[in-house]
Amino acid sequence: MLYAIISSFACSAYICLGILILVFGKSSPTQKAFVVFCATLAFWSFGSIGQQFYAEGASPSLFDCIYFTGSELFILAGIVFILFLTNGWRSRIYRLILLAITLRMALYQTANWLWNLLSQDFPSGFWFISHQLFCALESLFIPLVAFLWGRKSNLHREKIQANIIGISTILGTIIGVSVDFLSGTEGESPISCIIPLFWVAAMCYAIMRYGLMRFAPAQINRELVEHMNRPLFMIDTAWNITDLNDNAKRLIECNGPLKQPIAMKKIFLDQQGIEKRVNAIMKTETTVFSHTGFLKTLCGNLLPVVTNFSLIQDSWGGGIGILALCSPQIDLHDFIKRYNLSERQTDILRHIISGSSQAQTADTLCISLATVKTHTTSLYNHLGISSRSELYALLQGEKPKDFS
């Protein structure tokens, strides 16, 4: 009964942790992998609960199968989580190892569900012992990836996170295997599903103290970003645009949400110069600088911009990304004079170039949204165009302001 109570507590704890991550997380691939990991732990504990409550009869075989399935799925989900956390899924070697582990587990789960061999051989038969040895070795793949990640990282917090994950996984594996063999020799069902409670406690500490699964530019407060009245780009340490606000989407003619990161060099044409500037100022106490260059829209149009770059650092001083705040710089004097634009059409033009939405333009000019739409249509008709993209193309012929 005591084992059943402990298993029930473990199952509830895993479910609650997964729900908390779903509710308060940003639903990144890493966080989704961690939620799946919590679900496999809950599944594993559920099998243990059934083993304790139904010690005799037909039901135990079902719960035995669930228990041993959960014990292996837990490892598989843990490996997937660490690969997402460390970007290890990009490595072909890691993917091959994951495939080999998956195939091994498929073989053992076939023996588990068709013939219940793992339970029948507990605690000293071939299938159970080999299952334990394979699981122990495969579990060690998690700290291996974590330690290699920590060694390569320049961030203090990531090195600490790697140590927490690695040490807690190794200790949990040793204790879990020992507990299973000890309970088996005493005639009890395996109870190692409660050991990951300590692992989860270590993960919670890493999440709360060191921002595990957080501190990426894409996870900066979305409300703040969306209320910026200028185009804002979020760039990670791999020089990818991971997020951008609506003004930036309109500026680069991006329709819909950003489904995957965009290489910075596809948008900012002078990426190499920006990288050199960033590397230079990181050796100083400066975290902000301006850069004048060209921005390329997804439709191929070029816009001269002045961009204010702000380096984002965590509380330990490690660089974790860059915020880029853009200001299109086009000398509109000749353009306005040539096309004989009215004062209101000029106002609308300036807001369109800055990336403002029609709603933002209406708020700024203190006019209704319908009026903004009317003036925008009037401007486009006056210029003989029909879209923002065509406007950018038309403006490419103008001399950039402050550009030689």
MORANOR-V8149 format. One record per pair of residues at least 24 apart in sequence whose ideal C-beta (glycine too) atoms are under 6 Angstrom apart, sorted by sequence separation. I is the first residue (numbers start at 1). GAP is how many residues later the second one is. D is the distance in Angstrom with one decimal. If there is no record, write none. Layout:
((I,GAP,D) (I,GAP,D))
//
This chain:
((14,24,4.7) (218,24,3.9) (287,24,4.4) (217,25,5.6) (218,25,4.1) (239,25,4.5) (269,25,4.7) (303,25,5.4) (304,25,5.0) (328,25,5.0) (44,26,2.8) (143,26,4.7) (14,27,4.0) (15,27,4.9) (43,27,4.3) (44,27,5.6) (142,27,4.9) (143,27,5.4) (172,27,4.5) (269,27,5.7) (348,27,4.8) (14,28,4.2) (348,28,5.6) (235,29,5.7) (267,29,6.0) (44,30,5.4) (11,31,5.0) (168,31,5.1) (344,31,5.5) (348,31,5.3) (40,33,4.2) (41,33,5.7) (72,33,4.7) (11,34,3.6) (40,34,4.6) (139,34,4.4) (168,34,3.7) (345,34,4.7) (10,35,4.5) (11,35,5.6) (40,37,4.5) (101,37,5.2) (136,37,5.5) (7,38,5.0) (164,38,5.4) (37,40,4.1) (69,40,5.9) (7,41,4.0) (8,41,5.6) (36,41,5.1) (37,41,5.7) (136,41,5.4) (7,42,4.7) (164,42,4.6) (37,44,4.9) (68,44,5.1) (253,44,4.4) (254,44,5.6) (4,45,5.7) (132,45,5.6) (161,45,5.2) (252,45,4.6) (253,45,5.2) (252,46,5.5) (253,46,4.7) (33,47,5.1) (34,47,5.3) (65,47,5.5) (4,48,3.5) (33,48,4.2) (65,48,5.3) (3,49,4.9) (4,49,5.7) (161,49,5.3) (68,50,4.5) (160,50,5.3) (33,51,4.6) (161,51,5.3) (157,53,4.7) (30,54,4.4) (29,55,5.1) (30,55,5.1) (61,55,5.3) (64,55,3.7) (88,57,5.2) (123,58,5.9) (86,59,5.8) (75,60,5.8) (82,60,5.0) (123,61,2.4) (79,62,5.9) (122,62,5.7) (75,63,5.2) (82,63,4.9) (86,63,3.9) (335,63,5.3) (75,64,5.5) (78,64,5.2) (82,64,6.0) (330,65,5.7) (330,68,5.6) (331,68,5.5) (331,70,4.3) (329,71,5.9) (330,71,6.0) (329,72,4.4) (329,73,5.8) (236,85,5.1) (235,86,6.0) (235,87,4.3) (299,90,4.9) (233,91,4.2) (301,91,3.9) (301,92,5.5) (232,93,5.5) (302,94,5.8) (217,95,6.0) (230,95,5.5) (231,95,4.4) (304,96,3.4) (215,99,5.3) (304,99,5.4) (217,104,3.2) (251,104,3.8) (215,105,5.2) (250,105,4.7) (247,108,3.7) (231,124,4.4) (253,136,5.5) (51,138,4.4) (48,145,4.6) (45,148,4.7) (44,149,4.5) (41,155,5.5) (157,157,5.7) (157,159,5.6) (156,160,4.1) (156,162,5.7) (155,163,3.7) (31,182,5.5) (30,183,5.1) (10,184,4.8) (10,187,5.4) (3,188,5.2) (6,188,5.2) (26,193,5.2))
//
